[in-house]
Amino acid sequence: MLTLLAQEVKMEQMHMRVVGRCFGTAVLGPRGQLVIPVEARKELDIDTGSKLLVFGHFGGRGLIFIKAEAAEEMLNVMSSRLDEVAKLVKESKTSGTGIKNKGKTS
């Protein structure tokens, strides 16, 4: 059984994965530029010339930045998983073990 402190640490780690870490604030300059806090740049290995994808979020009230190479890695993993699922679906159809009329009773 986990001690109370260990449970708190585990919950904090889970929270950080879901919510993320706040590195501070950035102010939009007159030319539309943001300065990413130095601690964020160091921890996330963001250098001059790094490409970031920008997404609107929170019902148009916020932005999310994702490093382009991280998005590419995520898409590659998702693509490989989709290929695995497609193969399983195809195999289930050819072997006759697929679920037909799901949710319907005869």
QUISULHU-V455292 format. One record per pair of residues at least 6 apart in sequence whose C-alpha atoms are under 7 Angstrom apart, sorted by sequence separation. I is the first residue (numbers start at 1). GAP is how many residues later the second one is. D is the distance in Angstrom with one decimal. If there is no record, write none. Layout:
I|GAP|D  I|GAP|D
//
This chain:
28|6|5.0  41|6|6.7  56|6|5.8  57|6|5.4  92|6|4.7  27|7|6.0  56|7|4.6  57|7|6.6  26|8|6.0  55|8|5.5  56|8|6.4  26|9|5.8  54|9|6.7  55|9|5.1  26|10|6.3  54|10|5.8  55|10|6.5  54|11|4.7  53|12|5.5  54|12|6.7  24|13|6.7  52|13|5.9  53|13|5.1  23|14|6.6  52|14|5.3  53|14|6.2  52|15|4.4  53|15|5.8  23|16|6.8  51|16|6.1  52|16|5.2  23|17|5.9  51|17|5.6
//
